[in-house]
Amino acid sequence: MSGAMRDSAEKSSDKRGTLEKEKGANPATLTSKQAVSGQESQVKSSREDRDDLVRSSSHTASNKAQILAMPQFGLRDNLIKCELLKREDLYTYTEDFSFLLGTYNVNGQTPKESLRPWLSCTANPPDMYCVGFQELDLSKEAFFFNDTPKELEWTKAVAEALHPDAKYALVKLVRLVGIMLIFYIKKEHAEFISDVEAESVGTGIMGRMGNKGAVAVRFRFHNSDICVVNSHLAAHVEEYERRNQDYKDICSRLQFRQLDPAQPPLTIMKHDVVVWIGDLNYRITELDVSNVKELISKKDFDALRAYDQLKRQIDEEAVFVGFVEAPIDFQPTYKYDTGSDMWDTSEKCRVPAWCDRILWRGKNIVQQQYQSHMTLKTSDHKPVSSLLVIGIKKVNAEAYKKTFEEIVRNIDKLENECIPSVTLSKREFHFEDVKYMQHRSATLSLSNDGQVPCQFEFIQKPNEPTFCKPWLTANPPKGFIAQDGSVDIELEVFVNRSTAPELNCGKEQMEDILVLHLERGKDYFISVSGNYLPSCYGSSIQSLCQLREPIQDMPQEMLLHVGQNSEKDDETNTEKPLDIPKELWMMVDHLFRNALNQEDIFQQPGLRIEFAEIRDCLDTGIPDSLPGSNHSAAEALLLFLDALPEPVVPYSFYQQCLQSCSNASQCEKVISMLPQCHKNVFNYLAAFLRELLKNSASNRLDVNILATIFASLLLKSPTKQDLAEKRRTQEFFQHFLTQGSS
């Protein structure tokens, strides 16, 4: 479910510290103007110290093929690039480089001991480090505002713990709340790094909160494309399906921009090598704590791993398909009493588990070490490291030149003789019964039946801003097809909060024509249509208050009439409207009866499959009570509020709310002026949240948490909201959450 919120997901990639921060004498730090390293910073005599160590656009043999993707090169050079990639084996060879990967959930602690036992655990210094942290900071300030002093503390601790027999340069640092990834490289290799990008994606509640999710760095080293992902997946023993969902969301939503902005973004799996590290949170099940500890004491890790959730999910091909994890011959890394090697002695007495893992996919990779580091006692987790030796593709300049010239000769000849042509697998696509926030897709196959490689692109129709309607995507939207080759284009239909309102009331129909253009060839027309099932999600409060029956039981003409009347604020309706939408009442009533004492309610995401069941129940009236877990029902409520075309506090009242935020009576006065159904909804939700706060000892909520979550949904800015405004909306809503509120 949270992955579906991609249109509104807040990407908080923290790129500070990238090629600009000095992290002490060892390692060195790269900047665009200088490279300072240890004692050499005082001398600065060599030319290397004056030049950029990372030259992302230098025209060296190692990246000539990549340069052809730049915007100034047209069709002809893109065809050359396509052919170069196909013949890469003719002009590249592999050379081994060592990568030290590390992952550590630090449980919100500050560094209390040297990290050298973890990061300098190899006899020889590795060529690169990718070091991942989780739970860097557990404070509310970090959670809500993505700001923490612990970034600098842990980065400094890492810099001081790198292998002493080499000089390293910081290439990239990226952080999302408490999930941080730091990438270092040996100074002498830095000039061969290019195309460095960092991204992040949150998988917390509504797909926005960054307490869970992933950060990632991708880069090109010589001629190999590498991606490193550091993730923190959903917690709790029983939540393995939620962890699977987090993994899939990260894979689909985490995308890197390319050097050529016209090219589609790169996904994680579009790399030669992918390394995935982090607190994946998969647990050991079906054994009680005493049996687990007995197997650990016998060092019978093979028997224990048979009960490991991650191994089972990989064996079932539910997650990490194509990834490799070496056999584990170290004891579980979670959960210990902080400051000791003792298993958890708290009341919960957690079953030990291998939460912290390192996996990889790609060719020419050999793992030389995979171990935990028991001597570090700062956290309730133990850090894990892996030493991978990876065969990196390097360019033979002479062979490259010969291949390049042969390709140019062939293309010159073909261009003069041939016109491109393709065959389409289908020209009409129809999607039956499309639902709100439900991904639906079909494949359009293009086969090159001409005598020359061809370039295709979907182009805009006259007077339209984009080549397709906003509920439709085509991926890839442009590309190349080699002679006798083919490409599959995924046509995906997805209705979100921005496209649902007009589809719900029938103003828009699900119909579009795509124009596929061949460079130097003809245009092809593809029809895409579907029938959309109206939903309470994306319908207005006023419209829903007019509907006494489930929305999918109402004829389309009635929905269009109700939508038009709600826009005009028509009060000539003979039938008295409902006080609040029945769908909202069903969700709140369900939570009131079942979830007042639910731990972490409104902070832990639900399951996408359960959201779909809840949506269908609300839209059809079947069954008559909500299915799914309390967390899924809570997230369904938040998604409902987020999808309202006009928020609970209408946009026209937003400025008044900001101006009165410090005065409780003025805040109440603003709410008293809202349209009746909006006022009813606001007061109903505030009353429910005050009931939740009465049970804060068990559900772990407080006024700040609820104000932060709900103010962003109830009081939306008609324009982009800055941090100061965000705090004022929270202050406004807090007045209605205190015990004295009526």
Disulfide bonds with the S-S distance in Angstrom:
none
